[in-house]
Amino acid sequence: MRPLPALIAAAGLAVAALLAASPANAAFHLIRWQGNGFCQVWDESVPTTPWPSDYTIVSESVPTFVEALALKEGLIRAGTCTF
């Protein structure tokens, strides 16, 4: 293996290791689209708002995606959201 590709590969692995080791500050909530009642998990770390803007926030913020999916399941069972 040539030195440059090996260096690039090593740098890529180092960056991936740093990203995996850094703490994530993600938060999620559910939004409900007005037209069809569909609920979607929205990541609050996304710097934009959902488009189109005909949605409402139907849950509190939770720290993990799995918890947001559990909230979605509960709202589907309660009839607040469609699949």
LUMVOVO-150227 format. One record per atom (N, C-alpha, C, CB): z, y, x; atom name; residue in three letters. Coordinates in Angstrom, 3 decimals. Glycine has a CB too. Layout:
<rs>
        zz        yy        xx  atom  rest
         Z         Y         X    CA   ALA
...
</rs>
This chain:
<rs>
        zz        yy        xx  atom  rest
     0.000    -1.167     0.844     N   MET
     0.000     0.000     0.000    CA   MET
     0.000     1.234     0.892     C   MET
     1.214    -0.004    -0.962    CB   MET
    -0.787     2.205     0.527     N   ARG
    -0.862     3.428     1.320    CA   ARG
     0.381     4.274     1.111     C   ARG
    -2.116     4.230     0.961    CB   ARG
     0.703     5.139     2.067     N   PRO
     1.950     5.904     1.977    CA   PRO
     2.022     6.861     0.775     C   PRO
     2.134     6.692     3.239    CB   PRO
     0.930     7.548     0.433     N   LEU
     0.980     8.516    -0.654    CA   LEU
     1.236     7.858    -2.015     C   LEU
    -0.315     9.299    -0.700    CB   LEU
     0.501     6.808    -2.398     N   PRO
     0.819     6.160    -3.674    CA   PRO
     2.242     5.584    -3.717     C   PRO
    -0.181     5.054    -3.946    CB   PRO
     2.719     5.087    -2.591     N   ALA
     4.080     4.564    -2.553    CA   ALA
     5.084     5.690    -2.748     C   ALA
     4.345     3.835    -1.226    CB   ALA
     4.821     6.848    -2.169     N   LEU
     5.703     8.003    -2.327    CA   LEU
     5.699     8.486    -3.784     C   LEU
     5.269     9.147    -1.378    CB   LEU
     4.527     8.528    -4.388     N   ILE
     4.423     8.947    -5.782    CA   ILE
     5.157     7.963    -6.695     C   ILE
     2.945     9.067    -6.201    CB   ILE
     4.997     6.686    -6.445     N   ALA
     5.686     5.677    -7.248    CA   ALA
     7.196     5.792    -7.094     C   ALA
     5.223     4.273    -6.853    CB   ALA
     7.669     6.008    -5.883     N   ALA
     9.104     6.151    -5.646    CA   ALA
     9.645     7.403    -6.329     C   ALA
     9.397     6.201    -4.142    CB   ALA
     8.880     8.486    -6.280     N   ALA
     9.315     9.722    -6.946    CA   ALA
     9.373     9.516    -8.458     C   ALA
     8.362    10.896    -6.599    CB   ALA
     8.399     8.820    -9.019     N   GLY
     8.400     8.539   -10.449    CA   GLY
     9.598     7.707   -10.866     C   GLY
     7.128     7.832   -10.841    CB   GLY
     9.934     6.707   -10.079     N   LEU
    11.114     5.886   -10.374    CA   LEU
    12.396     6.693   -10.271     C   LEU
    11.180     4.692    -9.429    CB   LEU
    12.459     7.596    -9.296     N   ALA
    13.653     8.427    -9.138    CA   ALA
    13.824     9.362   -10.333     C   ALA
    13.575     9.240    -7.835    CB   ALA
    12.740     9.964   -10.793     N   VAL
    12.817    10.852   -11.952    CA   VAL
    13.217    10.069   -13.197     C   VAL
    11.471    11.565   -12.181    CB   VAL
    12.646     8.881   -13.387     N   ALA
    12.997     8.060   -14.541    CA   ALA
    14.475     7.667   -14.501     C   ALA
    12.114     6.804   -14.592    CB   ALA
    14.989     7.361   -13.336     N   ALA
    16.402     7.008   -13.210    CA   ALA
    17.301     8.198   -13.525     C   ALA
    16.697     6.489   -11.804    CB   ALA
    16.915     9.384   -13.081     N   LEU
    17.706    10.578   -13.382    CA   LEU
    17.699    10.894   -14.872     C   LEU
    17.178    11.775   -12.596    CB   LEU
    16.544    10.754   -15.509     N   LEU
    16.467    11.014   -16.943    CA   LEU
    17.283    10.012   -17.738     C   LEU
    15.023    10.986   -17.406    CB   LEU
    17.270     8.774   -17.313     N   ALA
    18.037     7.748   -18.017    CA   ALA
    19.532     7.942   -17.830     C   ALA
    17.631     6.362   -17.538    CB   ALA
    19.938     8.485   -16.698     N   ALA
    21.359     8.650   -16.412    CA   ALA
    21.931     9.937   -16.993     C   ALA
    21.587     8.623   -14.926    CB   ALA
    21.084    10.912   -17.310     N   SER
    21.595    12.182   -17.834    CA   SER
    22.014    12.014   -19.292     C   SER
    20.528    13.300   -17.703    CB   SER
    23.079    12.681   -19.693     N   PRO
    23.539    12.538   -21.072    CA   PRO
    22.578    13.216   -22.034     C   PRO
    24.944    13.120   -21.233    CB   PRO
    22.339    12.575   -23.152     N   ALA
    21.440    13.133   -24.158    CA   ALA
    22.258    13.945   -25.154     C   ALA
    20.639    12.008   -24.883    CB   ALA
    21.753    15.098   -25.496     N   ASN
    22.419    15.957   -26.457    CA   ASN
    21.641    15.989   -27.765     C   ASN
    22.581    17.370   -25.894    CB   ASN
    21.102    14.877   -28.140     N   ALA
    20.273    14.816   -29.339    CA   ALA
    21.139    14.835   -30.579     C   ALA
    19.392    13.567   -29.328    CB   ALA
    20.572    15.389   -31.615     N   ALA
    21.193    15.361   -32.935    CA   ALA
    20.074    15.212   -33.953     C   ALA
    22.053    16.654   -33.207    CB   ALA
    20.357    14.503   -35.008     N   PHE
    19.352    14.199   -36.018    CA   PHE
    19.897    14.525   -37.396     C   PHE
    18.923    12.720   -35.941    CB   PHE
    19.007    14.855   -38.315     N   HIS
    19.364    14.985   -39.715    CA   HIS
    18.180    14.545   -40.559     C   HIS
    19.785    16.438   -40.057    CB   HIS
    18.416    14.399   -41.851     N   LEU
    17.346    13.977   -42.760    CA   LEU
    16.802    15.182   -43.496     C   LEU
    17.853    12.915   -43.763    CB   LEU
    15.481    15.214   -43.614     N   ILE
    14.841    16.212   -44.450    CA   ILE
    14.127    15.484   -45.579     C   ILE
    13.852    17.098   -43.627    CB   ILE
    14.050    16.131   -46.736     N   ARG
    13.399    15.537   -47.911    CA   ARG
    12.243    16.439   -48.308     C   ARG
    14.409    15.352   -49.108    CB   ARG
    11.048    15.865   -48.362     N   TRP
     9.854    16.606   -48.750    CA   TRP
     9.848    16.773   -50.254     C   TRP
     8.569    15.893   -48.270    CB   TRP
     9.579    17.987   -50.723     N   GLN
     9.640    18.298   -52.153    CA   GLN
     8.549    17.598   -52.961     C   GLN
     9.535    19.791   -52.355    CB   GLN
     7.345    17.479   -52.418     N   GLY
     6.229    16.936   -53.183    CA   GLY
     6.376    15.483   -53.577     C   GLY
     4.994    17.090   -52.414    CB   GLY
     6.879    14.661   -52.660     N   ASN
     6.915    13.227   -52.935    CA   ASN
     8.311    12.600   -52.809     C   ASN
     5.974    12.524   -52.004    CB   ASN
     9.315    13.369   -52.416     N   GLY
    10.667    12.844   -52.302    CA   GLY
    10.909    11.989   -51.074     C   GLY
    10.986    12.057   -53.502    CB   GLY
     9.927    11.913   -50.188     N   PHE
    10.048    11.121   -48.972    CA   PHE
    11.069    11.766   -48.050     C   PHE
     8.683    10.980   -48.262    CB   PHE
    11.971    10.978   -47.497     N   CYS
    12.945    11.473   -46.530    CA   CYS
    12.526    11.063   -45.126     C   CYS
    14.360    10.943   -46.853    CB   CYS
    12.716    11.971   -44.200     N   GLN
    12.296    11.760   -42.820    CA   GLN
    13.427    12.146   -41.887     C   GLN
    11.020    12.569   -42.495    CB   GLN
    13.603    11.367   -40.833     N   VAL
    14.575    11.706   -39.803    CA   VAL
    13.958    12.800   -38.947     C   VAL
    14.974    10.452   -38.939    CB   VAL
    14.708    13.895   -38.753     N   TRP
    14.215    15.000   -37.943    CA   TRP
    15.122    15.189   -36.737     C   TRP
    14.132    16.299   -38.775    CB   TRP
    14.513    15.263   -35.567     N   ASP
    15.230    15.471   -34.314    CA   ASP
    15.439    16.970   -34.126     C   ASP
    14.452    14.853   -33.103    CB   ASP
    16.689    17.399   -34.064     N   GLU
    16.995    18.817   -33.936    CA   GLU
    16.625    19.389   -32.574     C   GLU
    18.452    19.044   -34.194    CB   GLU
    16.346    18.545   -31.601     N   SER
    15.962    19.061   -30.288    CA   SER
    14.497    19.484   -30.243     C   SER
    16.226    18.014   -29.220    CB   SER
    13.730    19.186   -31.282     N   VAL
    12.349    19.643   -31.364    CA   VAL
    12.405    21.149   -31.607     C   VAL
    11.542    18.889   -32.506    CB   VAL
    11.722    21.945   -30.784     N   PRO
    11.883    23.402   -30.867    CA   PRO
    11.185    24.061   -32.058     C   PRO
    11.372    24.018   -29.615    CB   PRO
    10.495    23.309   -32.885     N   THR
     9.810    23.888   -34.028    CA   THR
    10.434    23.372   -35.318     C   THR
     8.305    23.565   -33.985    CB   THR
     9.993    23.917   -36.433     N   THR
    10.436    23.432   -37.731    CA   THR
     9.343    22.553   -38.319     C   THR
    10.779    24.611   -38.687    CB   THR
     9.692    21.671   -39.233     N   PRO
     8.672    20.817   -39.842    CA   PRO
     7.631    21.648   -40.585     C   PRO
     9.321    19.809   -40.799    CB   PRO
     6.414    21.123   -40.623     N   TRP
     5.336    21.796   -41.338    CA   TRP
     4.702    20.813   -42.292     C   TRP
     4.283    22.374   -40.362    CB   TRP
     4.406    21.131   -43.477     N   PRO
     4.641    22.405   -44.160    CA   PRO
     6.113    22.605   -44.474     C   PRO
     3.825    22.478   -45.444    CB   PRO
     6.453    23.773   -44.922     N   SER
     7.873    24.128   -45.060    CA   SER
     8.454    23.793   -46.427     C   SER
     8.055    25.595   -44.795    CB   SER
     7.872    22.862   -47.147     N   ASP
     8.404    22.484   -48.464    CA   ASP
     9.361    21.306   -48.348     C   ASP
     7.260    22.136   -49.429    CB   ASP
    10.420    21.493   -47.589     N   TYR
    11.417    20.443   -47.383    CA   TYR
    12.805    21.042   -47.536     C   TYR
    11.255    19.778   -45.986    CB   TYR
    13.772    20.177   -47.742     N   THR
    15.179    20.571   -47.739    CA   THR
    15.935    19.609   -46.833     C   THR
    15.780    20.574   -49.189    CB   THR
    16.991    20.096   -46.231     N   ILE
    17.853    19.253   -45.400    CA   ILE
    18.846    18.567   -46.327     C   ILE
    18.595    20.093   -44.283    CB   ILE
    18.887    17.242   -46.284     N   VAL
    19.718    16.490   -47.222    CA   VAL
    20.863    15.722   -46.559     C   VAL
    18.861    15.532   -47.983    CB   VAL
    21.105    15.954   -45.279     N   SER
    22.220    15.265   -44.630    CA   SER
    22.814    16.151   -43.549     C   SER
    21.764    13.915   -44.032    CB   SER
    24.001    15.787   -43.140     N   GLU
    24.621    16.471   -42.011    CA   GLU
    24.005    15.956   -40.716     C   GLU
    26.161    16.264   -42.010    CB   GLU
    24.256    16.643   -39.639     N   SER
    23.751    16.191   -38.342    CA   SER
    24.546    14.989   -37.865     C   SER
    23.818    17.325   -37.300    CB   SER
    23.837    14.041   -37.278     N   VAL
    24.467    12.854   -36.686    CA   VAL
    23.950    12.734   -35.254     C   VAL
    24.155    11.542   -37.526    CB   VAL
    24.721    12.127   -34.361     N   PRO
    24.335    12.111   -32.954    CA   PRO
    23.243    11.113   -32.571     C   PRO
    25.521    11.832   -32.148    CB   PRO
    23.027    10.068   -33.361     N   THR
    22.043     9.062   -32.958    CA   THR
    21.017     8.816   -34.051     C   THR
    22.737     7.754   -32.598    CB   THR
    19.867     8.341   -33.619     N   PHE
    18.782     8.007   -34.535    CA   PHE
    19.186     6.864   -35.454     C   PHE
    17.515     7.639   -33.757    CB   PHE
    19.924     5.911   -34.927     N   VAL
    20.358     4.758   -35.722    CA   VAL
    21.272     5.209   -36.862     C   VAL
    21.085     3.725   -34.829    CB   VAL
    22.163     6.150   -36.595     N   GLU
    23.028     6.675   -37.650    CA   GLU
    22.210     7.418   -38.702     C   GLU
    24.096     7.604   -37.057    CB   GLU
    21.182     8.138   -38.270     N   ALA
    20.316     8.839   -39.222    CA   ALA
    19.570     7.842   -40.106     C   ALA
    19.312     9.744   -38.476    CB   ALA
    19.133     6.723   -39.536     N   LEU
    18.475     5.697   -40.339    CA   LEU
    19.438     5.079   -41.352     C   LEU
    17.897     4.608   -39.435    CB   LEU
    20.688     4.922   -40.963     N   ALA
    21.688     4.395   -41.898    CA   ALA
    21.909     5.379   -43.051     C   ALA
    23.028     4.115   -41.165    CB   ALA
    21.942     6.668   -42.745     N   LEU
    22.051     7.674   -43.805    CA   LEU
    20.840     7.617   -44.728     C   LEU
    22.191     9.082   -43.203    CB   LEU
    19.661     7.449   -44.137     N   LYS
    18.442     7.379   -44.941    CA   LYS
    18.489     6.187   -45.891     C   LYS
    17.205     7.287   -44.036    CB   LYS
    18.946     5.054   -45.388     N   GLU
    19.046     3.863   -46.238    CA   GLU
    19.978     4.112   -47.414     C   GLU
    19.537     2.659   -45.423    CB   GLU
    21.102     4.774   -47.150     N   GLY
    22.033     5.087   -48.227    CA   GLY
    21.442     6.024   -49.266     C   GLY
    23.280     5.693   -47.660    CB   GLY
    20.666     7.022   -48.814     N   LEU
    20.047     7.951   -49.749    CA   LEU
    18.920     7.291   -50.537     C   LEU
    19.517     9.166   -49.005    CB   LEU
    18.248     6.331   -49.935     N   ILE
    17.217     5.589   -50.669    CA   ILE
    17.877     4.740   -51.758     C   ILE
    16.382     4.691   -49.703    CB   ILE
    18.967     4.075   -51.415     N   ARG
    19.682     3.236   -52.391    CA   ARG
    20.259     4.078   -53.531     C   ARG
    20.814     2.450   -51.696    CB   ARG
    20.673     5.317   -53.219     N   ALA
    21.234     6.203   -54.239    CA   ALA
    20.162     6.857   -55.090     C   ALA
    22.082     7.269   -53.590    CB   ALA
    18.899     6.752   -54.679     N   GLY
    17.807     7.334   -55.448    CA   GLY
    17.484     8.773   -55.079     C   GLY
    18.132     7.266   -56.888    CB   GLY
    18.153     9.302   -54.056     N   THR
    17.881    10.667   -53.624    CA   THR
    16.537    10.743   -52.907     C   THR
    19.004    11.176   -52.710    CB   THR
    16.214     9.718   -52.166     N   CYS
    14.979     9.684   -51.378    CA   CYS
    14.116     8.510   -51.793     C   CYS
    15.291     9.605   -49.878    CB   CYS
    12.804     8.696   -51.629     N   THR
    11.902     7.562   -51.721    CA   THR
    11.709     7.044   -50.313     C   THR
    10.537     7.949   -52.390    CB   THR
    11.097     5.895   -50.190     N   PHE
    10.909     5.301   -48.877    CA   PHE
    10.137     6.251   -48.008     C   PHE
    10.193     3.953   -48.972    CB   PHE
</rs>
